[in-house]
Amino acid sequence: YAEATFNQYDNARKFFDGLMSRRLPDISLSELQAVVDSMSEKSSAAYVRVVIAAVSNVYSYAMDHDYIKTDYSKRLAVPMIAKQTTPREPFSRRDLRTLWRQASDGDRMAQALIVHCYSSFRLSAFYDDFVVDRKNLIFEGGVKTYRRPVPILPEILPFVRDPVYPVRKGIVNKEIHAFCDAHGLAQHS
């Protein structure tokens, strides 16, 4: 499993806090479904499916060792979850010219966005076990693909820093949106 998957499992614990102190045979299907339903209010369908897979592993183990007789995880339903409605679009050519101009003038956020655009990594990859190898001109990282090597284009090399983004993970989206708004750029996808 990728480290991101383990992080998802770990983050899912907070939804199960009310059930963690109980014996597995004493937990009903309706209680499990209520937890899954509460997750769907704050999470993507993909995340809910990952958590259901983890619950299924627990139930499989319990079944294999005769702790329970019924595997409720097989009957859990993923609720319908609305798609993200925030309008996003790729940077236009004009936006990219603005970014290059700002980056060349030394703006760290513009430099980070240029690196982001030309590296193909997801935003969270820049924070989780991300490696900048300037000697061999490669990035290594990835959210779904652990340590995927990506060449660093010579054009963006002057902007490559470690860490790539000049702000901490928890506020980077807010800072990117503020930067884009301040420079008349589209909210990128």
N, C-alpha and C positions, 0 to 999 in steps of 0.2 A: 504494500500500500504506500501511496505517497504521503509525505508528512502533512500535506493539506487535509487529507482524508482523516488522519488521526486527530488533527486540530478540530475538524468538524464533529467527530465523535465526542471529543472532550467538551466542546461548546454545547453539545446537545444535553449534557448532564443537567444543566439548569432547568430544563423542561421536565425532567424526571425526578426532581428533588422530592416531590411529594410521595413518590413510590419507592425511593431508594431504600428506605428502612423496612420495607415490607418483604415478606417471603413471596417468591415468584408464584407459587400455586394459589396465593391469596389475592392476586391481582386479576381483575376481570377484563374481558375484552372491551367493555364500555369505558373502563378507566384508561386503558391504553389508547383507545381511539380518541378520548378527550385530550390526551397529551398531544397526539398527532395533530388534532384539530387546532389546538392552541399554538402549535409551532407554525401552522400554515398562515397565521395572521402576521407573522414577522419574518418568514423564511420563504425561499423559493421551493418549487415543487421538487427540483433536483436535490436540494438539501434534505427535504423531508424523506425522499426515497433513500438517501444515504443513511439516514438515521433509522429508518425502518429496516434496512439491511443489517445494521448493527444489532437491532432488537432481535431480528431473525436469528442471528448468530448466537445470541444468548439463549434463545428458546431452543435452538437446535442442540446446543450443548446440554441444556437441562433435560431435553427429551432423551438424548443419548445416554444420560446417566440416571434415568428414571426419577428425576426430581418432579417432573410434571407429566401429565397425560395428554394435554391439549396444547397445540402450538398456535396461540392466538395471533402471532405475528403474521401468519399466512392470511389472516382475515382482515388485516388493517387496510383501510382505504386511504389513498392520498386525496385530500380534498381538492376541489377546483381552486386554483390560485390564479388571480388576475396577473397578467403580464405587467411589467413595469410600464408606466404611462408617461414617464418623463421623456419629452422629446429630445432625442440626441441624433447627431449626424456627424459624419466624418469631417475633418478639417477641409476646407476648400483650398484651392491653390492660393487664393489671396490670404487666407488664414496662415498657411504654411510660410508664405513670404514674410508675413508679419512676425511669425515665430522665429524664423531665421534671422531677421533684422534685430529683434530683441535679444536673441541668444548671442549674436555677434557683438552686441553692445554690453554683454556681461550679465544679463538678467538670468539668475540661477533657475527660476521657475521655467522660463522659456527654454533654457538649455535642457532641463530635465524632460520637458514635453517633447523636444526634438529627439532626444535619446529614446524616449518611450515610443514615439511614432515609428522610428526606424529600427527598433529592436524586435518588435512584434510580441513583447511580453505583456501579460496582464499587469495591471497596476500593482496588485498585491505581491507579484513575483519579485518586485524590486525590494521588498522588505523581508521576505522569507528565504533565508539561505541563498542569497544572490551573490555571485562572485564576478568581479571585474578583473580579467586577466589582461592587463595592458601590454605585457610582453608578447603574448601570443595573439593579441587582438581579438579576444572572444569574451562574450558574457556567458555565464553558466547559471541556469536557474530554471524556473518554471513552476507553475502552480499544479498543473495536471501531469507534466512530464518533469520528473526530478532531474536536475543538472543537465538540461538540454543545452548544448553548445550553440551559440549564435554568433556569427562574425560581427565584429565592430567595424562599421564602415569608416574609412579614413576621414570622410567629411564630418562625422560627428565626434571623432576622437577628442578634439579640443574641449568638448562639452561633457565628456564622460568623467564622472566623479563617483566616489564610493563613500557614502550612499548617493544614489542617483538623485533622489528628491531631497530638497533642502528642508523639508518639514517632516514631523513624525507621522507614522501611519494613520493614527486616529483622526487627523485633521487634513490629510492630503487632498481628499475630494473637495472639501470646502475651499481650500486654498487654490486648487485648480479652477474651480468655478469662479472664484473672485478674480483670478488672473484673467480668465477668458472674458468675463464681463468688463473688466477695466480696459481691455484692449479690443473690444468689439469682435471677439472670436466666437464661433459657434460652440455650443456645449458638445464636446466631442464624445464619440461612443467608445 
